[in-house]
Amino acid sequence: MYYVYVLRSERDGNLYVGYSSDLQKRLELHATGRVLSTEHRRPLELVYYEGCINQQDALHREKYMKTAYGKRYIWNRLKEYLGSQNEE
């Protein structure tokens, strides 16, 4: 199983999309600053993830979620949650 996930930076509010076959380990790497692209954006919060049967599907889904349409999908999917986070 492969997972496509979305993290939200509690520092700047921006989203990060990635994929992994071991979601728990990958989240630990992000949390401890061992992922170059997110090390300065910590702390991070997992706000969304999906499971895919194979790596190719997960990679395609990750690439889609990084497009304008994919970002719109994420914001629409998490509208209530992300909207309430911005109000705090």
Phi and psi in radians as a Rosetta constraint file:
Dihedral C 1 N 2 CA 2 C 2 CIRCULARHARMONIC -2.132 0.35
Dihedral N 2 CA 2 C 2 N 3 CIRCULARHARMONIC 2.588 0.35
Dihedral C 2 N 3 CA 3 C 3 CIRCULARHARMONIC -2.166 0.35
Dihedral N 3 CA 3 C 3 N 4 CIRCULARHARMONIC 2.329 0.35
Dihedral C 3 N 4 CA 4 C 4 CIRCULARHARMONIC -1.752 0.35
Dihedral N 4 CA 4 C 4 N 5 CIRCULARHARMONIC 2.293 0.35
Dihedral C 4 N 5 CA 5 C 5 CIRCULARHARMONIC -2.350 0.35
Dihedral N 5 CA 5 C 5 N 6 CIRCULARHARMONIC 2.760 0.35
Dihedral C 5 N 6 CA 6 C 6 CIRCULARHARMONIC -2.215 0.35
Dihedral N 6 CA 6 C 6 N 7 CIRCULARHARMONIC 2.206 0.35
Dihedral C 6 N 7 CA 7 C 7 CIRCULARHARMONIC -1.922 0.35
Dihedral N 7 CA 7 C 7 N 8 CIRCULARHARMONIC 2.552 0.35
Dihedral C 7 N 8 CA 8 C 8 CIRCULARHARMONIC -2.004 0.35
Dihedral N 8 CA 8 C 8 N 9 CIRCULARHARMONIC 2.259 0.35
Dihedral C 8 N 9 CA 9 C 9 CIRCULARHARMONIC -1.333 0.35
Dihedral N 9 CA 9 C 9 N 10 CIRCULARHARMONIC 2.168 0.35
Dihedral C 9 N 10 CA 10 C 10 CIRCULARHARMONIC -1.317 0.35
Dihedral N 10 CA 10 C 10 N 11 CIRCULARHARMONIC -0.251 0.35
Dihedral C 10 N 11 CA 11 C 11 CIRCULARHARMONIC -1.375 0.35
Dihedral N 11 CA 11 C 11 N 12 CIRCULARHARMONIC -0.876 0.35
Dihedral C 11 N 12 CA 12 C 12 CIRCULARHARMONIC -2.074 0.35
Dihedral N 12 CA 12 C 12 N 13 CIRCULARHARMONIC -0.068 0.35
Dihedral C 12 N 13 CA 13 C 13 CIRCULARHARMONIC 1.392 0.35
Dihedral N 13 CA 13 C 13 N 14 CIRCULARHARMONIC -0.056 0.35
Dihedral C 13 N 14 CA 14 C 14 CIRCULARHARMONIC -1.342 0.35
Dihedral N 14 CA 14 C 14 N 15 CIRCULARHARMONIC 2.760 0.35
Dihedral C 14 N 15 CA 15 C 15 CIRCULARHARMONIC -1.767 0.35
Dihedral N 15 CA 15 C 15 N 16 CIRCULARHARMONIC 2.612 0.35
Dihedral C 15 N 16 CA 16 C 16 CIRCULARHARMONIC -2.238 0.35
Dihedral N 16 CA 16 C 16 N 17 CIRCULARHARMONIC 2.292 0.35
Dihedral C 16 N 17 CA 17 C 17 CIRCULARHARMONIC -1.963 0.35
Dihedral N 17 CA 17 C 17 N 18 CIRCULARHARMONIC 2.369 0.35
Dihedral C 17 N 18 CA 18 C 18 CIRCULARHARMONIC -2.644 0.35
Dihedral N 18 CA 18 C 18 N 19 CIRCULARHARMONIC 3.128 0.35
Dihedral C 18 N 19 CA 19 C 19 CIRCULARHARMONIC -2.515 0.35
Dihedral N 19 CA 19 C 19 N 20 CIRCULARHARMONIC 2.718 0.35
Dihedral C 19 N 20 CA 20 C 20 CIRCULARHARMONIC -2.835 0.35
Dihedral N 20 CA 20 C 20 N 21 CIRCULARHARMONIC 2.718 0.35
Dihedral C 20 N 21 CA 21 C 21 CIRCULARHARMONIC -1.551 0.35
Dihedral N 21 CA 21 C 21 N 22 CIRCULARHARMONIC -0.260 0.35
Dihedral C 21 N 22 CA 22 C 22 CIRCULARHARMONIC -2.263 0.35
Dihedral N 22 CA 22 C 22 N 23 CIRCULARHARMONIC 1.549 0.35
Dihedral C 22 N 23 CA 23 C 23 CIRCULARHARMONIC -1.078 0.35
Dihedral N 23 CA 23 C 23 N 24 CIRCULARHARMONIC -0.774 0.35
Dihedral C 23 N 24 CA 24 C 24 CIRCULARHARMONIC -1.035 0.35
Dihedral N 24 CA 24 C 24 N 25 CIRCULARHARMONIC -0.811 0.35
Dihedral C 24 N 25 CA 25 C 25 CIRCULARHARMONIC -1.139 0.35
Dihedral N 25 CA 25 C 25 N 26 CIRCULARHARMONIC -0.716 0.35
Dihedral C 25 N 26 CA 26 C 26 CIRCULARHARMONIC -1.122 0.35
Dihedral N 26 CA 26 C 26 N 27 CIRCULARHARMONIC -0.708 0.35
Dihedral C 26 N 27 CA 27 C 27 CIRCULARHARMONIC -1.118 0.35
Dihedral N 27 CA 27 C 27 N 28 CIRCULARHARMONIC -0.646 0.35
Dihedral C 27 N 28 CA 28 C 28 CIRCULARHARMONIC -1.119 0.35
Dihedral N 28 CA 28 C 28 N 29 CIRCULARHARMONIC -0.724 0.35
Dihedral C 28 N 29 CA 29 C 29 CIRCULARHARMONIC -1.081 0.35
Dihedral N 29 CA 29 C 29 N 30 CIRCULARHARMONIC -0.747 0.35
Dihedral C 29 N 30 CA 30 C 30 CIRCULARHARMONIC -1.092 0.35
Dihedral N 30 CA 30 C 30 N 31 CIRCULARHARMONIC -0.799 0.35
Dihedral C 30 N 31 CA 31 C 31 CIRCULARHARMONIC -1.112 0.35
Dihedral N 31 CA 31 C 31 N 32 CIRCULARHARMONIC -0.556 0.35
Dihedral C 31 N 32 CA 32 C 32 CIRCULARHARMONIC -1.654 0.35
Dihedral N 32 CA 32 C 32 N 33 CIRCULARHARMONIC 0.099 0.35
Dihedral C 32 N 33 CA 33 C 33 CIRCULARHARMONIC 1.383 0.35
Dihedral N 33 CA 33 C 33 N 34 CIRCULARHARMONIC 0.335 0.35
Dihedral C 33 N 34 CA 34 C 34 CIRCULARHARMONIC -1.660 0.35
Dihedral N 34 CA 34 C 34 N 35 CIRCULARHARMONIC 0.235 0.35
Dihedral C 34 N 35 CA 35 C 35 CIRCULARHARMONIC -2.021 0.35
Dihedral N 35 CA 35 C 35 N 36 CIRCULARHARMONIC 2.019 0.35
Dihedral C 35 N 36 CA 36 C 36 CIRCULARHARMONIC -0.938 0.35
Dihedral N 36 CA 36 C 36 N 37 CIRCULARHARMONIC -0.743 0.35
Dihedral C 36 N 37 CA 37 C 37 CIRCULARHARMONIC -1.259 0.35
Dihedral N 37 CA 37 C 37 N 38 CIRCULARHARMONIC -0.266 0.35
Dihedral C 37 N 38 CA 38 C 38 CIRCULARHARMONIC -2.143 0.35
Dihedral N 38 CA 38 C 38 N 39 CIRCULARHARMONIC 0.024 0.35
Dihedral C 38 N 39 CA 39 C 39 CIRCULARHARMONIC -1.046 0.35
Dihedral N 39 CA 39 C 39 N 40 CIRCULARHARMONIC -0.548 0.35
Dihedral C 39 N 40 CA 40 C 40 CIRCULARHARMONIC -1.694 0.35
Dihedral N 40 CA 40 C 40 N 41 CIRCULARHARMONIC 0.111 0.35
Dihedral C 40 N 41 CA 41 C 41 CIRCULARHARMONIC -1.914 0.35
Dihedral N 41 CA 41 C 41 N 42 CIRCULARHARMONIC 0.124 0.35
Dihedral C 41 N 42 CA 42 C 42 CIRCULARHARMONIC -1.269 0.35
Dihedral N 42 CA 42 C 42 N 43 CIRCULARHARMONIC 2.690 0.35
Dihedral C 42 N 43 CA 43 C 43 CIRCULARHARMONIC -1.356 0.35
Dihedral N 43 CA 43 C 43 N 44 CIRCULARHARMONIC 2.705 0.35
Dihedral C 43 N 44 CA 44 C 44 CIRCULARHARMONIC -2.069 0.35
Dihedral N 44 CA 44 C 44 N 45 CIRCULARHARMONIC 2.624 0.35
Dihedral C 44 N 45 CA 45 C 45 CIRCULARHARMONIC -2.218 0.35
Dihedral N 45 CA 45 C 45 N 46 CIRCULARHARMONIC 2.287 0.35
Dihedral C 45 N 46 CA 46 C 46 CIRCULARHARMONIC -1.282 0.35
Dihedral N 46 CA 46 C 46 N 47 CIRCULARHARMONIC 2.104 0.35
Dihedral C 46 N 47 CA 47 C 47 CIRCULARHARMONIC -1.967 0.35
Dihedral N 47 CA 47 C 47 N 48 CIRCULARHARMONIC -0.250 0.35
Dihedral C 47 N 48 CA 48 C 48 CIRCULARHARMONIC -2.891 0.35
Dihedral N 48 CA 48 C 48 N 49 CIRCULARHARMONIC 2.526 0.35
Dihedral C 48 N 49 CA 49 C 49 CIRCULARHARMONIC -2.694 0.35
Dihedral N 49 CA 49 C 49 N 50 CIRCULARHARMONIC 2.701 0.35
Dihedral C 49 N 50 CA 50 C 50 CIRCULARHARMONIC -2.349 0.35
Dihedral N 50 CA 50 C 50 N 51 CIRCULARHARMONIC 2.610 0.35
Dihedral C 50 N 51 CA 51 C 51 CIRCULARHARMONIC -1.733 0.35
Dihedral N 51 CA 51 C 51 N 52 CIRCULARHARMONIC 2.494 0.35
Dihedral C 51 N 52 CA 52 C 52 CIRCULARHARMONIC -2.243 0.35
Dihedral N 52 CA 52 C 52 N 53 CIRCULARHARMONIC 2.556 0.35
Dihedral C 52 N 53 CA 53 C 53 CIRCULARHARMONIC -1.218 0.35
Dihedral N 53 CA 53 C 53 N 54 CIRCULARHARMONIC -0.661 0.35
Dihedral C 53 N 54 CA 54 C 54 CIRCULARHARMONIC -2.316 0.35
Dihedral N 54 CA 54 C 54 N 55 CIRCULARHARMONIC 2.881 0.35
Dihedral C 54 N 55 CA 55 C 55 CIRCULARHARMONIC -1.113 0.35
Dihedral N 55 CA 55 C 55 N 56 CIRCULARHARMONIC -0.695 0.35
Dihedral C 55 N 56 CA 56 C 56 CIRCULARHARMONIC -1.057 0.35
Dihedral N 56 CA 56 C 56 N 57 CIRCULARHARMONIC -0.769 0.35
Dihedral C 56 N 57 CA 57 C 57 CIRCULARHARMONIC -1.119 0.35
Dihedral N 57 CA 57 C 57 N 58 CIRCULARHARMONIC -0.716 0.35
Dihedral C 57 N 58 CA 58 C 58 CIRCULARHARMONIC -1.125 0.35
Dihedral N 58 CA 58 C 58 N 59 CIRCULARHARMONIC -0.739 0.35
Dihedral C 58 N 59 CA 59 C 59 CIRCULARHARMONIC -1.110 0.35
Dihedral N 59 CA 59 C 59 N 60 CIRCULARHARMONIC -0.748 0.35
Dihedral C 59 N 60 CA 60 C 60 CIRCULARHARMONIC -1.113 0.35
Dihedral N 60 CA 60 C 60 N 61 CIRCULARHARMONIC -0.704 0.35
Dihedral C 60 N 61 CA 61 C 61 CIRCULARHARMONIC -1.164 0.35
Dihedral N 61 CA 61 C 61 N 62 CIRCULARHARMONIC -0.725 0.35
Dihedral C 61 N 62 CA 62 C 62 CIRCULARHARMONIC -1.049 0.35
Dihedral N 62 CA 62 C 62 N 63 CIRCULARHARMONIC -0.822 0.35
Dihedral C 62 N 63 CA 63 C 63 CIRCULARHARMONIC -1.071 0.35
Dihedral N 63 CA 63 C 63 N 64 CIRCULARHARMONIC -0.694 0.35
Dihedral C 63 N 64 CA 64 C 64 CIRCULARHARMONIC -1.096 0.35
Dihedral N 64 CA 64 C 64 N 65 CIRCULARHARMONIC -0.774 0.35
Dihedral C 64 N 65 CA 65 C 65 CIRCULARHARMONIC -1.170 0.35
Dihedral N 65 CA 65 C 65 N 66 CIRCULARHARMONIC -0.266 0.35
Dihedral C 65 N 66 CA 66 C 66 CIRCULARHARMONIC -1.571 0.35
Dihedral N 66 CA 66 C 66 N 67 CIRCULARHARMONIC -0.113 0.35
Dihedral C 66 N 67 CA 67 C 67 CIRCULARHARMONIC -1.468 0.35
Dihedral N 67 CA 67 C 67 N 68 CIRCULARHARMONIC 2.986 0.35
Dihedral C 67 N 68 CA 68 C 68 CIRCULARHARMONIC -1.056 0.35
Dihedral N 68 CA 68 C 68 N 69 CIRCULARHARMONIC -0.716 0.35
Dihedral C 68 N 69 CA 69 C 69 CIRCULARHARMONIC -1.148 0.35
Dihedral N 69 CA 69 C 69 N 70 CIRCULARHARMONIC -0.693 0.35
Dihedral C 69 N 70 CA 70 C 70 CIRCULARHARMONIC -1.171 0.35
Dihedral N 70 CA 70 C 70 N 71 CIRCULARHARMONIC -0.709 0.35
Dihedral C 70 N 71 CA 71 C 71 CIRCULARHARMONIC -1.116 0.35
Dihedral N 71 CA 71 C 71 N 72 CIRCULARHARMONIC -0.678 0.35
Dihedral C 71 N 72 CA 72 C 72 CIRCULARHARMONIC -1.104 0.35
Dihedral N 72 CA 72 C 72 N 73 CIRCULARHARMONIC -0.723 0.35
Dihedral C 72 N 73 CA 73 C 73 CIRCULARHARMONIC -1.018 0.35
Dihedral N 73 CA 73 C 73 N 74 CIRCULARHARMONIC -0.831 0.35
Dihedral C 73 N 74 CA 74 C 74 CIRCULARHARMONIC -1.066 0.35
Dihedral N 74 CA 74 C 74 N 75 CIRCULARHARMONIC -0.859 0.35
Dihedral C 74 N 75 CA 75 C 75 CIRCULARHARMONIC -1.091 0.35
Dihedral N 75 CA 75 C 75 N 76 CIRCULARHARMONIC -0.690 0.35
Dihedral C 75 N 76 CA 76 C 76 CIRCULARHARMONIC -1.183 0.35
Dihedral N 76 CA 76 C 76 N 77 CIRCULARHARMONIC -0.693 0.35
Dihedral C 76 N 77 CA 77 C 77 CIRCULARHARMONIC -1.143 0.35
Dihedral N 77 CA 77 C 77 N 78 CIRCULARHARMONIC -0.611 0.35
Dihedral C 77 N 78 CA 78 C 78 CIRCULARHARMONIC -1.947 0.35
Dihedral N 78 CA 78 C 78 N 79 CIRCULARHARMONIC 0.377 0.35
Dihedral C 78 N 79 CA 79 C 79 CIRCULARHARMONIC -0.886 0.35
Dihedral N 79 CA 79 C 79 N 80 CIRCULARHARMONIC -0.888 0.35
Dihedral C 79 N 80 CA 80 C 80 CIRCULARHARMONIC -1.113 0.35
Dihedral N 80 CA 80 C 80 N 81 CIRCULARHARMONIC -0.829 0.35
Dihedral C 80 N 81 CA 81 C 81 CIRCULARHARMONIC -1.162 0.35
Dihedral N 81 CA 81 C 81 N 82 CIRCULARHARMONIC -0.907 0.35
Dihedral C 81 N 82 CA 82 C 82 CIRCULARHARMONIC -1.178 0.35
Dihedral N 82 CA 82 C 82 N 83 CIRCULARHARMONIC -0.588 0.35
Dihedral C 82 N 83 CA 83 C 83 CIRCULARHARMONIC -1.116 0.35
Dihedral N 83 CA 83 C 83 N 84 CIRCULARHARMONIC -0.712 0.35
Dihedral C 83 N 84 CA 84 C 84 CIRCULARHARMONIC -1.222 0.35
Dihedral N 84 CA 84 C 84 N 85 CIRCULARHARMONIC -0.505 0.35
Dihedral C 84 N 85 CA 85 C 85 CIRCULARHARMONIC -1.235 0.35
Dihedral N 85 CA 85 C 85 N 86 CIRCULARHARMONIC -0.573 0.35
Dihedral C 85 N 86 CA 86 C 86 CIRCULARHARMONIC -1.294 0.35
Dihedral N 86 CA 86 C 86 N 87 CIRCULARHARMONIC -0.400 0.35
Dihedral C 86 N 87 CA 87 C 87 CIRCULARHARMONIC -1.356 0.35
Dihedral N 87 CA 87 C 87 N 88 CIRCULARHARMONIC -0.350 0.35
